[in-house]
Amino acid sequence: MIEIKHLYKSFEDKEVLHDINAMFENGKTNLIIGQSGSGKTVLMKNIVGLLDPTSGEVLYDGRDFVAMSKNEKVLLRREMGMIFQSAALFDSISVLENVMFPLDMFSSMNLRERTKRAMDCLDRVNLMGAEKKFPGELSGGMQKRVAIARAIALNPKYLFCDEPNSGLDPKTSLVIDELLHGITQEFQTTTIINTHDMNSVMGIGENIIFIHQGEAAWTGNKDQIMTSTNQKLNDFIFASDLFKKVKEEAAPHP
């Protein structure tokens, strides 16, 4: 579990995050949503340590990441897996070598064990047979699946995903969502997904925090969204005619 307590972040005299309090549960897909410029990316960067908050706490199972020493942060980062908006694969090495990369860097396994672990991860994301290919030979969706396999290679306790469906078609996005949700449940990870994909919100949003102008304006789940009376959230979620229709149909009739 990751807990955020009274987190503030400012850049010079501009406050970007204001008194954020949130809890991200293990075994659930936790989503951070909000408009571009709302502060959701800054929040994610504060959680993983790419930025330091101006004040506040970021607790990993009770351990305050902000107050840790440099060495303590390095050790905690070994418990994290990250999936970037672009797959961020190494083009010059094979799919198998990409997945093995964190194992080569941080594990004490021998080569045979590392190879088996990487192959198991590729199997988990349904990419058996692609291990000898290079990233440039794969579709965007397959590249994202390789990135997921690499992210789970060290069996992380915490999994962070920054816009994992960016640039993907709806069908492929659904595959990625189902993979992330399944892995989260299977390994009971604390998974945090930064997204603006409303299909993801309605599909796998088990715990959602909505950021509006730097503040946590709403928290809940995908079912509670349908009956929300929070106008800021409704303006964001139901901006399209399609989702407006879905909400109207879900509303109780007199």
Secondary structure, 3 states (H helix, E strand, C coil): CEEEEEEEEEECCEEEEEEEEEEECCCCEEEEECCCCCCHHHHHHHHHCCCCCCEEEEEECCEECCCCCHHHHHHHHCCEEEECCCCCCCCCCCHHHHHHHHHHHHCCCCHHHHHHHHHHHHHHCCCCCCCCCCHHHCCHHHHHHHHHHHHCCCCCCEEEEECCCCCCCHHHHHHHHHHHHHHHHHHCCEEEEECCCHHHHHHHCCEEEEEECCEEEEEECHHHHCCCCCHHHHHHHCCCHHHHHHHHHHCCCC
